[in-house]
Amino acid sequence: MEKWMEIPVNTAYRLINHGPLLWVSTCSSEGRYDIAPIAWSCPCEMKPTRVLLVMDMEHQTYHNIMETKAFITCVPHSSQADLVRKTGAVSGKKCDKFVVYSMECFEGEKIKAKIPLGCIGYLECQFLETIERVGTGLVIGECVRACVLRDAFNERFLTEKKQGKTLHHLGKSIFAMPSDTILDQ
């Protein structure tokens, strides 16, 4: 079983400040789960951590967030690239991606959404606000709980180790992983 550790919400931004692709997991008010890869995201506040997501307002994930005012951002491990591609290739309006792709998962503790096994960190978030512009929603949420795999994190993601390798979207279905080189003073 994966060994998770909870980290303070005031340092949860460290799970996403290096720019990884995120899976955003939601549940509709009717109890239908959805997950979608989101390439454009960043922390926008530290204490507590707030997250900014850029997404298409037509996506099921966006509708679920507007409906329930909650979501979980999951950090997939680089070994999940194929599954990330698959979950981004179909609409949550047409199928249950968790069922179609036999995704093993568990529920968030504070937010009703699923967290895929194999991801290396996650932030459970309450919706704060959205800014809507020409079909694009800028969603801001506040982290209420954050966890990370012990072997992948020590004050930051250990991107120089296999356990800490995240995905970074380069366009289309192409991804990069962080280098093994760490530049430190």
Secondary structure by P-SEA (a helix, b strand, c coil): cbbbbbccccccccccccccbbbbbbccccbbbbbbbbcbbbbcccccbbbbbbbbcccaaaaaaaacccbbbbbbcccaaaaaaaaaaccccccccccccbbbbbbbcccccccccccccccbbbbcbbbbcccccbbbbbbcbbbbccccccccccccccccbbbbbccccbbbbbccccccc
